Each structure stands twice: as structure tokens, then as C-alpha cells.
């Protein structure tokens, strides 16, 4: 049997296939041009720009309150956190301190956003690797978070709940009860995820040791979020440069040293537990206070440059605003985590099989509209 | 290292450049020919250790085109801003920082795509989002006939 395998002549010729832009496992319109010898990946070249909407260009002719609604459309699974980034940058520029109530609510919603994003990651990663059950389980539980968002924010995915100076509305009277019910439920359900997929031998054989990147390379490539932390790079903005109410809570930064696809998956699974811990520390102590500061109808930032980074579900989102003192910014740059995390895909996938490319690409948890912006 | 110490160290590392204490971070403005040497010094100096390139932003300042580099040290958790400006708008060129930080690869391609800034020594400088027939949309003199938002 072994001899038979060895006697198969190796394909000498290289050939190129297109994966995407319409491919179910690229989770959007990402086109990968893959050079292959036989089944082995020699080179992967990402072609992007299929959902490039020119958000940065549009920002230059919009006011700061309007920009917030565009940021939802970048990483639509971290919509709330994207909003928060712009709001924090504007508040920092104007020197506005929001009330503790706003900080607490923002933090709770950010963590709920992180949970639902990781739930969807788990659901689709399982589906990419052939476990369709994961998709149903993941989306079933994500729906509960979406309902909380719908009740309080009005929107489900595209929430636009933040505005400079605070929040659009106060929280719904049911918010605390519903969130606590969800956490109680999800603490029971999350071990089910582990039983179904994490401990599964087929899954582990498939993803362990796949697409490894070490700590130094992760830093050099600027990888952040679960991708960086799986390589042992401590890059959590919530820990290192805390914003909103993150300095009032205790939580653990999940770090692994292996840096392979399995540990990128593990980081996200463990982060869901940490997110639930953070929410539980805050949900009963939301202080009284105004839900928004009084702001001028047209916001003008003082001349200068402002930077704010936040931790989205996928890594560090940086907002860089150049203002000349008018109501429109001169330049807005979004340092999106997915854009940076996509870049080393070539060195991650080199030498693996084409089927493994799907698993590596999935473990980066890319959201394509955030890459293209 | 706090910002005051950082500004002093940066002034030593980048002679001939302008170092100012900005609103949030220390900002170093260097001439294009000293960009690589300054970046190398900031990365390798054992007191600064800027080993992570967070972000590269291309900005059209009106008369000049420029890039803004956000650097972070993962050892000391401090950040610095490195700026450079090119006055030649017809054929702007800068040296690539890909050899120092591989992360610069995609960032520089994006700046090339949207502002037309060329990077010498970049391994694979092609348009990233748009095709080759587009102009450079983030330049202030870009004519944008279909944008109904533009004033």
C-alpha cells in the first residue's frame, strides 16, 4: 500500500487555480489565486477590492456623526465596537468625558458583540470543515444576542447605537434581565460546543499544526487579535491601553504559544468565557447618569491629528483622523485588523494542501468588507 | 519610557529631523532621504525598540503628499508617529519599509493605490483595490463626478 502511494509520479507542472471571489469558504468576495503542484500550495496571492466602497473617501465629505454609520459596514460582526472607536476618537479630540453609565453600557455591548462574533466564527468554521451541525447550533445561540441588540439598539447587526458624547438612547428596561438570562443559558451551552467540535478527533487532526506562525513573525506582520494571541503575542488593547470601562474589570488575556489554526480557534473559545465574566462584573452595577452628553449639532474637531485604537473581535482597529478644524475631516484612516491579518496568508499556507487552505483561511476569521473598506 | 524621554531619544536618533510633542504621541518629521535610516534606528535602538508597524496612512496635505507611520514597541508599549512629506506631486516616490516590517507590504500597496505614492524597493507594487485605469481617489485634486456628497 505504501509503495503504491510512493510510485505515483509527482506532478511536475505547476498550475494556478482561482478560489473565489464567489466561493463559500472565503466568507465573502475574497479571491485567492493559488499556485499548486499537485495538491500542494506553492503560493497564495489574495486579490481584494471586490467590495471596496471607498469608505475613507466618503468620510471626507461627511460629518463626524454621519461617519459612525459607515463604520458599521466595515466589520459588520463588530459593528458596535467600530462605532465606539470613532466616538472615542471624537470625544478625545473634544476633551469630553462621558458618564460612567455610558462607559459601562458600551463595554457590556462590546463584549456581547465579541461573543456573537465568535459564535459565528465557531459556526462557520465548523461548517467549512464539514460539520454542518455547528452552523445550526451557533446561529441558534447567536440569535439570542441579536434579540438583545434589537431590543436596545433597534438594529440587529448594523446597530449604530453609539454617537459622539454617548449613546443614541438609554437601554431598554429588559436589557439587564435578558443579558443575565443569556449568560446563564450560554454558560450551560458553551461546553456543548467543546463536546461537539473542540474535542472531536477528526477536527483536531485536521487543524492542529496547520498554518503556524511564531511570535516574532506575528509582531513583524502586525497580527493582532486572536490570531496574534495564539502565537503568544500579548496584543490585547483592552489590557494594554484600556478604554471605556475595561480598567474597572478583571479578566484574563488568552495567550497560547503554538500559533497554529487550532489555537487560534482555542483563543476565541476561551475569550467567550472571559467576555461573559466581564459582562457579569458590570451588568448589575450600571450606574445612574445621563446616557449622552450635550453636544453641538455640528461637531467640529480642533485642528490636529487623533488616533484611537480599540479591540474588535478580530484585533486592533485603529482610527486616525486628520482635522483642519472644519466639520468634515481632511483624512480618515481605518487600520482594520482583517486587512493586516490577511497579508501573511501566503506564508501560512505555503507547503500545505489545498484543502488545508480552507482551514487556515477560516482560522483567520476574515470579514471581507473590513479588508476592502 | 514616557513621551518626554521618548522625544529626547528620538531627537538623538534622527538628527536633522523635527521632533514635536503632539497631542497624544511624539511626532518625528523626517526628510524622505532619511526615512529608512530613521526607521531602522527607531526599530533597533534598545531603548525604543519599535518592533511593530501598526499603520501606514497616506495623506494629501494640499501642497505635499505624505505618509504617516504609527510605530509601537511591544516591549515597552509606547507609540510614536513618523511622518514624511514629498513635494513632487507628479511622481512622488519614497523608500519602502518592507525590509524592516513585512506588514508594510499591504499598507504601502494601499497608499500607492489610493494616492499614487510609489515605493522604491517594494517587492510587489501593484494596485490593490482599484484597477489601473482609475485615478488616485484620495488626492484632493481628484475629480469625482459621480460623488453626490462632494461639495
Interface residues (C-beta under 8 A of the other chain):
Chain A: X48 X49 X52 X54 X56 X57 X58 X61 X62 X92 X217 X219 X220 X221 X222 X233 X234 X235 X240 X241 X304 X305 X306 X307 X309 X316 X318 X320 X322 X330 X331 X333 X335 X339 X340 X342 X343 X344 X372
Chain B: X22 X23 X24 X25 X51 X52 X53 X54 X55 X57 X59 X60 X68 X70 X74 X77 X79 X81 X101 X102 X103 X105 X106 X107 X110 X114 X128 X129 X130 X137 X138 X144 X147 X149 X150 X151
